[in-house]
Amino acid sequence: MADHRALLPVAREAVAIAHRIVLARAPVSVTAKAERDLVTDVDLAVEEAVRDFLTRETPEIGVLGEEHGRTGPAGGLWWALDPVDGTANFARGIPLCGTSLGLVEGGRGVLAAIDLPFLGVDYVAVEGYGAYAGDERIQVSGATDLADAVLAIGDFAVGEGAEVKNRARLTLLAELGARAQRIRMLGTAAIDLAWVAQGKLEGSVILANLPWDTLAGVLLVREAGGLVLDGDDTSHTAGSAATIAVCPGLRDEVMAAVRRALATG
């Protein structure tokens, strides 16, 4: 396992750049880039600034960003960047949003930095060295009973095939809503996953997987002692269809509910 700790200062500064931009300016323009999918001028400004910084500091590593796609070398390492995860929240002044940056190798995150500017917290992890909120090491919940669990559910599907895909989401909401202590829909994968890593949530079920949304948070959860799985209960990778993060004590119950829900889709 390669040691990527030398790149942690680069990742920290990259999300700090994003932090400063997001806090300095409110969105002026909000446009649709796809069905019910928004982008603001701040998303674009953050991605351009962070992308430029990463290209200068690590020219040997390519960058995949949500807004401008893949650029740079196509080698074994690449950065996965979501400049503002939770754009719909951000555009409405809802403070649940942040910047997510992961370093990816072999389809898995090996370094992560997530900054939540309006909540005043940042998270980092390096494979093999634990997960941190600020300077405090974090770990997942020790819950073993679904009745004690607060779970986050990802957004509903949009676009082609959404009606079929959303049958599974509705089934999942019905089952978990009837059994878990509480269900939350926060509107940002970065926060869902960071809060699972920190033990604020017992699990997050996202029936989708976009690398810029998930790979940083996936590493946080794993380094905090949690599990992140695909919908078929295999280990999550960049190519997975779903992103299911859970504390170990709830794996069986949550994955059984996911399997039943996916069978209805």
Backbone as numpy.savetxt, mean C-alpha at the origin, in Angstrom:
# Nx Ny Nz CAx CAy CAz Cx Cy Cz
20.45 -13.17 0.79 19.61 -11.97 0.79 20.49 -10.73 0.79
20.34 -9.90 -0.20 21.14 -8.68 -0.29 20.74 -7.69 0.80
21.71 -6.88 1.24 21.46 -5.88 2.26 21.27 -4.52 1.57
20.05 -3.99 1.66 19.71 -2.74 0.96 19.65 -1.55 1.91
20.23 -1.68 3.10 20.14 -0.60 4.08 20.80 0.69 3.58
21.80 0.57 2.71 22.49 1.77 2.23 21.56 2.69 1.44
20.45 2.13 0.91 19.51 2.94 0.14 18.39 3.55 0.99
18.38 3.23 2.27 17.31 3.77 3.11 17.35 5.30 3.21
18.52 5.94 3.35 18.51 7.41 3.36 17.96 8.02 2.08
18.18 7.37 0.95 17.62 7.85 -0.33 16.11 7.77 -0.29
15.58 6.65 0.17 14.13 6.49 0.24 13.51 7.48 1.22
14.16 7.69 2.36 13.64 8.65 3.34 13.59 10.05 2.76
14.64 10.45 2.05 14.65 11.79 1.48 13.62 11.91 0.36
13.43 10.84 -0.40 12.44 10.87 -1.49 11.05 11.16 -0.96
10.65 10.45 0.11 9.30 10.70 0.64 9.25 12.02 1.41
10.40 12.49 1.92 10.42 13.82 2.56 10.18 14.92 1.52
10.72 14.73 0.33 10.45 15.68 -0.76 8.94 15.72 -1.03
8.34 14.55 -1.12 6.90 14.48 -1.35 6.14 15.17 -0.21
6.55 14.90 1.01 5.92 15.48 2.20 5.89 17.01 2.09
6.99 17.60 1.73 7.07 19.06 1.67 6.16 19.62 0.58
6.08 18.95 -0.55 5.22 19.43 -1.64 3.76 19.33 -1.25
3.35 18.20 -0.68 1.95 17.99 -0.33 1.48 19.00 0.71
2.33 19.30 1.69 1.93 20.24 2.73 1.99 21.69 2.26
2.75 21.95 1.19 2.93 23.33 0.74 1.83 23.81 -0.19
1.10 22.89 -0.79 0.12 23.32 -1.80 -1.11 22.42 -1.81
-2.26 23.05 -1.85 -3.51 22.33 -2.04 -3.71 22.06 -3.53
-4.43 21.02 -3.89 -4.66 20.76 -5.31 -5.45 21.87 -5.97
-4.98 22.27 -7.13 -5.68 23.30 -7.92 -6.52 22.67 -9.00
-5.96 21.67 -9.68 -6.71 20.98 -10.72 -6.91 19.51 -10.34
-8.12 19.02 -10.57 -8.46 17.61 -10.34 -9.10 17.10 -11.61
-8.47 16.12 -12.25 -8.97 15.62 -13.52 -9.14 14.11 -13.46
-10.00 13.61 -14.33 -10.22 12.16 -14.42 -9.23 11.57 -15.40
-8.54 10.51 -14.96 -7.63 9.82 -15.88 -8.22 8.49 -16.34
-9.26 8.04 -15.68 -10.02 6.84 -16.07 -11.35 6.93 -15.33
-12.20 5.91 -15.53 -13.50 5.94 -14.87 -13.35 6.03 -13.35
-13.85 7.11 -12.75 -13.81 7.34 -11.31 -12.40 7.20 -10.73
-11.40 7.58 -11.51 -10.01 7.56 -11.07 -9.43 8.94 -11.32
-8.97 9.60 -10.24 -8.59 11.00 -10.31 -7.08 11.20 -10.25
-6.63 12.32 -10.79 -5.26 12.77 -10.59 -5.30 14.28 -10.36
-4.47 14.77 -9.46 -4.39 16.21 -9.21 -3.03 16.73 -9.68
-2.94 18.04 -9.78 -1.66 18.65 -10.12 -0.60 18.34 -9.08
-1.00 18.10 -7.83 -0.03 17.77 -6.79 0.53 16.36 -6.98
-0.32 15.40 -7.34 0.17 14.06 -7.67 1.30 14.16 -8.69
1.03 14.93 -9.75 2.00 15.04 -10.84 3.28 15.73 -10.38
3.14 16.79 -9.59 4.31 17.51 -9.10 5.16 16.63 -8.19
4.52 15.87 -7.33 5.25 14.98 -6.43 5.99 13.91 -7.24
5.28 13.27 -8.16 5.95 12.21 -8.92 7.14 12.75 -9.70
6.98 13.90 -10.31 8.09 14.46 -11.10 9.28 14.78 -10.20
9.04 15.38 -9.04 10.13 15.75 -8.14 10.82 14.51 -7.57
10.04 13.54 -7.13 10.62 12.33 -6.55 11.32 11.50 -7.63
10.73 11.41 -8.78 11.35 10.66 -9.87 12.70 11.30 -10.26
12.73 12.62 -10.36 13.98 13.30 -10.69 15.05 13.03 -9.63
14.65 13.09 -8.35 15.58 12.82 -7.26 16.12 11.39 -7.33
15.24 10.41 -7.50 15.68 9.01 -7.54 16.58 8.75 -8.74
16.27 9.38 -9.86 17.09 9.19 -11.06 18.50 9.76 -10.86
18.58 10.88 -10.15 19.90 11.45 -9.86 20.67 10.60 -8.86
20.00 10.16 -7.80 20.69 9.46 -6.72 20.97 7.99 -7.03
20.07 7.37 -7.78 20.23 5.93 -8.09 19.97 5.70 -9.59
20.85 6.23 -10.45 20.61 6.11 -11.89 20.59 4.68 -12.40
21.14 3.77 -11.61 21.18 2.36 -12.00 19.88 1.62 -11.71
18.92 2.30 -11.05 17.66 1.67 -10.66 16.51 2.34 -11.39
15.67 1.57 -12.06 14.51 2.11 -12.77 13.42 2.54 -11.79
12.47 3.29 -12.32 11.36 3.80 -11.50 10.04 3.47 -12.19
9.12 2.87 -11.44 7.74 2.68 -11.90 6.86 3.57 -11.04
6.29 4.60 -11.66 5.41 5.50 -10.94 3.99 5.38 -11.44
3.03 5.68 -10.58 1.63 5.55 -10.97 1.29 6.46 -12.15
1.84 7.67 -12.17 1.39 8.65 -13.16 2.18 8.61 -14.47
3.46 8.20 -14.41 4.29 8.28 -15.62 4.90 6.95 -16.03
4.47 5.85 -15.41 4.91 4.54 -15.85 6.37 4.23 -15.52
6.95 3.34 -16.31 8.30 2.82 -16.05 9.33 3.60 -16.86
10.39 4.04 -16.20 11.50 4.69 -16.87 12.80 4.17 -16.27
13.89 4.37 -16.99 15.19 3.99 -16.48 15.53 2.54 -16.77
16.62 2.06 -16.18 17.08 0.69 -16.44 16.03 -0.35 -16.08
16.05 -1.44 -16.81 15.10 -2.53 -16.56 15.81 -3.68 -15.85
16.63 -3.36 -14.88 17.39 -4.37 -14.17 16.60 -5.05 -13.07
17.33 -5.72 -12.17 16.68 -6.50 -11.13 16.05 -5.67 -10.04
16.54 -4.44 -9.82 15.98 -3.56 -8.81 15.17 -2.46 -9.47
14.04 -2.08 -8.87 13.27 -0.93 -9.36 12.47 -0.33 -8.22
12.27 0.97 -8.34 11.45 1.70 -7.37 9.99 1.68 -7.81
9.08 1.47 -6.87 7.64 1.54 -7.13 7.09 2.72 -6.34
6.57 3.73 -7.04 6.19 5.00 -6.42 4.73 5.34 -6.65
4.02 5.59 -5.56 2.71 6.22 -5.63 2.85 7.60 -5.01
2.80 8.67 -5.80 3.09 10.00 -5.26 2.08 10.46 -4.22
0.80 10.20 -4.46 -0.25 10.49 -3.47 -1.21 9.30 -3.48
-1.03 8.40 -2.56 -1.94 7.27 -2.45 -3.15 7.75 -1.64
-4.33 7.61 -2.23 -5.53 8.17 -1.63 -5.87 9.51 -2.24
-5.71 9.61 -3.56 -5.95 10.89 -4.24 -7.38 11.39 -4.04
-8.36 10.50 -4.07 -9.74 10.94 -3.88 -9.93 11.57 -2.50
-9.27 11.01 -1.49 -9.30 11.63 -0.16 -8.62 12.99 -0.19
-7.42 13.03 -0.73 -6.62 14.27 -0.77 -7.36 15.39 -1.48
-8.01 15.07 -2.60 -8.70 16.09 -3.39 -9.87 16.69 -2.61
-10.40 15.97 -1.62 -11.53 16.45 -0.82 -11.10 16.97 0.56
-9.81 17.07 0.77 -9.34 17.55 2.06 -9.42 16.53 3.18
-9.57 15.26 2.84 -9.57 14.18 3.84 -8.11 13.78 4.08
-7.64 13.79 5.31 -6.20 13.64 5.56 -5.65 12.22 5.45
-6.46 11.27 5.01 -5.99 9.90 4.88 -5.39 9.70 3.48
-4.11 10.03 3.38 -3.39 9.90 2.11 -1.90 9.94 2.43
-1.08 9.55 1.47 0.35 9.58 1.72 1.14 9.16 0.50
2.45 9.20 0.64 3.36 8.79 -0.43 3.93 7.43 -0.09
3.91 6.53 -1.07 4.39 5.17 -0.89 5.54 4.90 -1.86
6.67 4.46 -1.33 7.85 4.16 -2.15 8.43 2.83 -1.71
8.51 1.91 -2.65 9.11 0.61 -2.36 10.25 0.31 -3.32
11.26 -0.35 -2.83 12.33 -0.88 -3.68 12.03 -2.36 -3.89
12.00 -2.77 -5.14 11.51 -4.10 -5.50 12.64 -4.92 -6.13
12.73 -6.17 -5.71 13.69 -7.10 -6.29 13.04 -8.47 -6.39
13.08 -9.05 -7.57 12.51 -10.38 -7.74 11.04 -10.47 -7.43
10.29 -9.39 -7.68 8.85 -9.41 -7.47 8.40 -9.14 -6.05
9.33 -8.81 -5.16 8.95 -8.54 -3.77 9.62 -7.26 -3.31
8.97 -6.57 -2.38 9.56 -5.39 -1.79 10.71 -5.74 -0.88
11.81 -4.99 -0.96 12.97 -5.23 -0.10 13.31 -4.00 0.74
12.69 -2.87 0.43 12.86 -1.64 1.20 11.59 -0.83 1.03
11.16 -0.16 2.09 9.89 0.58 2.04 10.01 1.89 2.79
9.36 2.90 2.23 9.20 4.19 2.94 7.81 4.72 2.61
7.02 4.97 3.63 5.68 5.55 3.48 5.59 6.77 4.37
5.14 7.88 3.81 4.98 9.11 4.58 3.52 9.54 4.55
2.96 9.81 5.72 1.58 10.29 5.85 1.64 11.73 6.33
1.68 12.69 5.42 2.00 14.07 5.80 1.01 14.71 6.74
-0.28 14.42 6.58 -1.28 15.07 7.42 -1.44 14.39 8.77
-0.90 13.19 8.91 -0.95 12.48 10.19 0.37 12.58 10.94
1.39 13.14 10.29 2.66 13.39 10.96 3.44 12.14 11.30
3.37 11.12 10.47 4.10 9.88 10.75 4.68 9.33 9.46
5.84 8.70 9.56 6.42 8.01 8.42 6.83 6.61 8.87
6.84 5.70 7.92 7.15 4.30 8.17 8.28 3.86 7.24
9.18 3.03 7.75 10.24 2.47 6.92 10.46 1.01 7.29
10.99 0.27 6.33 11.38 -1.11 6.58 12.44 -1.49 5.56
13.35 -2.35 5.99 14.31 -2.98 5.10 14.21 -4.48 5.35
14.19 -5.26 4.30 14.04 -6.71 4.44 15.08 -7.26 5.41
14.58 -7.96 6.43 15.45 -8.58 7.41 15.80 -7.72 8.60
15.33 -6.46 8.63 15.72 -5.53 9.70 14.55 -4.87 10.41
13.34 -5.38 10.24 12.20 -4.88 10.98 11.52 -3.70 10.33
10.39 -3.32 10.90 9.57 -2.21 10.41 9.45 -1.17 11.51
9.41 0.10 11.11 9.43 1.20 12.07 8.42 2.27 11.70
7.79 2.85 12.74 7.03 4.09 12.61 7.88 5.15 13.28
8.43 6.08 12.48 9.45 6.97 13.03 10.63 6.14 13.49
11.01 6.27 14.75 12.14 5.49 15.29 11.68 4.31 16.13
10.37 4.08 16.18 9.83 3.02 17.03 9.55 1.76 16.23
10.12 0.65 16.66 9.85 -0.62 15.97 8.40 -1.03 16.20
7.77 -1.54 15.16 6.35 -1.88 15.24 6.15 -3.36 14.98
5.00 -3.87 15.44 4.64 -5.25 15.18 3.13 -5.39 15.04
2.74 -6.46 14.36 1.33 -6.68 14.09 0.60 -7.12 15.36
-0.71 -7.06 15.28 -1.58 -7.48 16.38 -1.42 -8.96 16.69
-1.65 -9.30 17.93 -1.64 -10.70 18.33 -3.03 -11.32 18.39
-4.03 -10.68 17.79 -5.41 -11.17 17.87 -5.54 -12.57 17.26
-6.42 -13.36 17.85 -6.67 -14.71 17.34 -8.16 -14.97 17.10
-9.00 -13.98 17.38 -10.45 -14.14 17.23 -10.97 -13.03 16.34
-11.68 -13.38 15.28 -12.19 -12.40 14.33 -13.12 -11.39 15.01
-13.78 -11.81 16.08 -14.68 -10.90 16.79 -13.94 -9.75 17.45
-12.62 -9.88 17.62 -11.80 -8.82 18.21 -11.09 -7.98 17.16
-11.35 -8.25 15.88 -10.56 -7.66 14.82 -11.23 -6.45 14.17
-10.40 -5.43 13.87 -10.80 -4.34 13.00 -10.09 -4.56 11.67
-10.87 -4.67 10.60 -10.33 -5.00 9.29 -10.63 -3.88 8.30
-9.69 -3.61 7.43 -9.89 -2.66 6.33 -10.20 -3.43 5.06
-11.09 -2.87 4.26 -11.45 -3.44 2.97 -11.07 -2.44 1.89
-10.49 -2.92 0.80 -10.09 -2.05 -0.29 -11.26 -1.51 -1.07
-10.98 -0.56 -1.94 -12.02 0.08 -2.73 -12.71 -0.90 -3.67
-13.91 -0.54 -4.09 -14.63 -1.33 -5.08 -13.99 -1.18 -6.45
-14.17 -2.19 -7.28 -13.64 -2.18 -8.63 -14.42 -1.20 -9.50
-13.74 -0.64 -10.49 -14.38 0.22 -11.48 -13.95 -0.26 -12.87
-14.66 0.21 -13.90 -14.28 -0.13 -15.26 -14.86 -1.46 -15.72
-14.27 -1.99 -16.77 -14.78 -3.22 -17.39 -14.72 -4.38 -16.40
-15.81 -5.12 -16.32 -15.87 -6.27 -15.43 -16.12 -5.94 -13.98
-16.37 -4.66 -13.67 -16.50 -4.25 -12.27 -17.70 -4.92 -11.60
-18.79 -5.10 -12.32 -19.99 -5.68 -11.69 -19.70 -7.07 -11.16
-19.01 -7.87 -11.94 -18.68 -9.22 -11.51 -17.69 -9.18 -10.34
-16.64 -8.37 -10.48 -15.63 -8.27 -9.42 -16.24 -7.81 -8.11
-17.21 -6.92 -8.18 -17.78 -6.36 -6.96 -18.73 -7.30 -6.25
-19.17 -8.35 -6.93 -19.95 -9.37 -6.21 -19.11 -9.97 -5.09
-17.84 -10.23 -5.39 -16.95 -10.79 -4.38 -16.76 -9.81 -3.24
-16.62 -8.53 -3.55 -16.42 -7.53 -2.50 -17.66 -7.42 -1.61
-18.84 -7.46 -2.21 -20.06 -7.38 -1.42 -20.24 -8.61 -0.54
-19.92 -9.77 -1.08 -19.98 -10.99 -0.29 -19.03 -10.92 0.89
-17.82 -10.45 0.62 -16.81 -10.33 1.67 -17.25 -9.35 2.75
-17.79 -8.21 2.33 -18.28 -7.23 3.29 -19.36 -7.82 4.18
-20.27 -8.56 3.57 -21.36 -9.15 4.34 -20.84 -10.14 5.36
-19.92 -11.00 4.96 -19.43 -12.03 5.89 -18.55 -11.43 6.98
-17.57 -10.64 6.58 -16.67 -10.09 7.59 -17.39 -9.06 8.46
-18.32 -8.31 7.86 -19.08 -7.34 8.64 -19.93 -7.97 9.71
-20.36 -9.20 9.46 -21.18 -9.90 10.45 -20.35 -10.54 11.55
-19.03 -10.66 11.33 -18.22 -11.42 12.28 -17.11 -10.61 12.94
-16.56 -9.63 12.23 -15.46 -8.84 12.79 -16.00 -7.79 13.76
-15.13 -7.27 14.62 -15.54 -6.19 15.52 -15.96 -4.96 14.72
-15.17 -4.56 13.73 -15.49 -3.43 12.87 -14.83 -3.62 11.49
-15.47 -3.01 10.48 -14.92 -2.94 9.13 -14.67 -1.47 8.81
-13.55 -1.20 8.16 -13.22 0.16 7.75 -12.84 0.16 6.27
-13.18 1.23 5.56 -12.75 1.44 4.18 -12.08 2.81 4.16
-10.76 2.82 4.19 -9.99 4.05 4.38 -9.63 4.74 3.08
-9.62 4.02 1.98 -9.38 4.64 0.68 -7.91 4.78 0.32
-7.02 4.10 1.02 -5.60 4.14 0.69 -4.92 2.86 1.15
-4.34 2.15 0.20 -3.66 0.89 0.52 -2.46 1.13 1.42
-1.77 2.27 1.23 -0.59 2.56 2.03 -0.94 2.61 3.52
-2.03 3.29 3.86 -2.44 3.36 5.27 -2.97 2.03 5.74
-3.79 1.37 4.94 -4.28 0.04 5.32 -3.12 -0.85 5.77
-2.10 -0.93 4.94 -1.00 -1.86 5.20 -0.10 -1.37 6.33
0.17 -0.07 6.38 0.98 0.46 7.47 0.29 0.23 8.81
-1.01 0.37 8.85 -1.73 0.20 10.11 -1.88 -1.27 10.49
-1.87 -2.17 9.52 -1.77 -3.59 9.88 -0.40 -3.85 10.50
0.64 -3.31 9.89 1.99 -3.50 10.44 2.10 -2.95 11.85
1.42 -1.86 12.13 1.50 -1.20 13.43 0.53 -1.77 14.45
-0.31 -2.72 14.04 -1.26 -3.32 14.97 -2.51 -2.50 15.21
-2.70 -1.41 14.46 -3.93 -0.63 14.56 -5.09 -1.37 13.90
-4.79 -2.16 12.89 -5.75 -3.02 12.21 -5.24 -4.45 12.31
-6.18 -5.39 12.35 -5.78 -6.81 12.34 -5.59 -7.35 10.93
-6.17 -6.68 9.95 -6.03 -7.17 8.58 -6.52 -6.14 7.58
-6.10 -6.34 6.35 -6.55 -5.52 5.23 -6.76 -6.45 4.04
-7.94 -6.38 3.46 -8.26 -7.22 2.31 -8.49 -6.33 1.10
-7.55 -6.36 0.18 -7.62 -5.57 -1.05 -7.67 -6.58 -2.21
-8.80 -6.64 -2.89 -8.95 -7.61 -3.97 -8.41 -7.04 -5.28
-7.21 -6.49 -5.20 -6.50 -5.92 -6.34 -5.04 -5.79 -5.94
-4.18 -5.47 -6.89 -2.76 -5.32 -6.58 -2.09 -4.47 -7.64
-1.78 -3.23 -7.29 -0.99 -2.35 -8.15 0.32 -2.11 -7.42
1.46 -2.39 -8.05 2.74 -2.36 -7.32 3.01 -1.07 -6.59
2.67 0.08 -7.21 2.95 1.36 -6.53 2.08 1.54 -5.30
0.91 0.91 -5.27 0.03 0.99 -4.11 0.49 0.11 -2.96
1.01 -1.07 -3.27 1.09 -2.12 -2.27 2.48 -2.55 -1.82
3.49 -2.49 -2.69 4.73 -3.21 -2.38 5.48 -2.65 -1.18
5.42 -1.35 -0.96 6.04 -0.81 0.25 5.31 -1.30 1.50
3.99 -1.21 1.49 3.21 -1.64 2.65 3.31 -3.12 2.92
3.41 -3.91 1.86 3.56 -5.36 2.03 4.82 -5.67 2.84
5.92 -5.01 2.51 7.15 -5.25 3.26 7.01 -4.81 4.71
6.35 -3.68 4.95 6.13 -3.25 6.33 5.42 -4.34 7.14
4.37 -4.89 6.57 3.60 -5.92 7.28 4.48 -7.14 7.56
5.21 -7.59 6.56 6.04 -8.78 6.76 7.13 -8.54 7.79
7.76 -7.38 7.74 8.82 -7.09 8.70 8.28 -6.85 10.11
6.98 -6.58 10.21 6.35 -6.43 11.53 5.76 -7.75 12.03
6.01 -8.83 11.32 5.57 -10.15 11.77 4.25 -10.61 11.20
3.71 -9.89 10.22 2.44 -10.28 9.62 2.61 -11.09 8.35
1.49 -11.47 7.78 1.44 -12.25 6.55 0.78 -11.42 5.47
1.28 -11.55 4.23 0.62 -10.92 3.09 0.50 -11.96 2.00
-0.74 -12.18 1.55 -1.07 -13.31 0.70 -1.85 -12.87 -0.52
-1.83 -13.71 -1.54 -2.72 -13.54 -2.69 -4.06 -14.20 -2.35
-5.02 -14.06 -3.23 -6.35 -14.61 -2.97 -6.38 -16.12 -2.88
-5.37 -16.79 -3.45 -5.31 -18.26 -3.39 -4.46 -18.76 -2.22
-4.15 -17.87 -1.28 -3.41 -18.19 -0.06 -1.92 -18.42 -0.30
-1.40 -18.07 -1.48 0.03 -18.12 -1.71 0.65 -16.79 -1.32
1.96 -16.78 -1.21 2.65 -15.56 -0.79 2.50 -14.45 -1.82
2.26 -13.25 -1.36 2.04 -12.11 -2.24 3.33 -11.71 -2.96
3.20 -11.38 -4.25 4.30 -10.85 -5.05 3.76 -9.69 -5.89
4.66 -9.06 -6.65 4.23 -7.97 -7.52 3.19 -8.41 -8.53
3.16 -9.69 -8.88 2.22 -10.19 -9.86 0.94 -10.76 -9.29
0.74 -10.65 -7.99 -0.47 -11.21 -7.37 -1.72 -10.48 -7.82
-2.86 -11.17 -7.74 -4.15 -10.58 -8.12 -4.80 -9.83 -6.96
-4.44 -10.19 -5.73 -5.03 -9.58 -4.54 -3.94 -9.33 -3.52
-4.26 -8.50 -2.53 -3.30 -8.15 -1.48 -4.01 -8.29 -0.14
-3.76 -9.39 0.55 -4.44 -9.68 1.80 -3.41 -9.73 2.92
-3.42 -8.72 3.78 -2.49 -8.62 4.89 -3.23 -8.95 6.17
-2.61 -9.77 7.01 -3.32 -10.23 8.20 -2.32 -10.62 9.28
-2.72 -10.43 10.54 -1.89 -10.94 11.62 -2.00 -12.47 11.63
-0.95 -13.16 12.02 -0.92 -14.63 11.87 -2.10 -15.35 12.51
-2.58 -14.85 13.65 -3.65 -15.54 14.35 -4.99 -15.54 13.65
-5.14 -14.72 12.61 -6.42 -14.65 11.90 -6.32 -15.14 10.46
-5.19 -15.70 10.11 -5.01 -16.12 8.71 -6.12 -17.07 8.25
-6.37 -18.11 8.99 -7.31 -19.14 8.53 -8.71 -18.58 8.34
-9.18 -17.79 9.32 -10.54 -17.26 9.23 -10.69 -16.27 8.08
-9.72 -15.36 7.95 -9.81 -14.35 6.90 -9.68 -14.98 5.52
-8.75 -15.89 5.36 -8.55 -16.50 4.03 -9.73 -17.39 3.65
-10.36 -18.03 4.61 -11.55 -18.83 4.29 -12.67 -17.91 3.79
-12.83 -16.74 4.41 -13.83 -15.78 3.94 -13.50 -15.26 2.55
-12.22 -15.01 2.29 -11.80 -14.54 0.96 -12.09 -15.59 -0.09
-11.77 -16.83 0.19 -12.04 -17.89 -0.79 -13.52 -18.00 -1.11
-14.35 -17.93 -0.10 -15.80 -18.01 -0.34 -16.28 -16.81 -1.17
-15.74 -15.64 -0.87 -16.15 -14.44 -1.61 -15.70 -14.53 -3.07
-14.46 -14.94 -3.29 -13.95 -15.01 -4.67 -14.72 -16.03 -5.51
-15.25 -17.05 -4.85 -16.03 -18.06 -5.59 -17.34 -17.49 -6.11
-17.78 -16.33 -5.59 -19.02 -15.72 -6.07 -18.79 -14.74 -7.20
-17.51 -14.36 -7.43 -17.18 -13.35 -8.43 -17.16 -13.88 -9.83
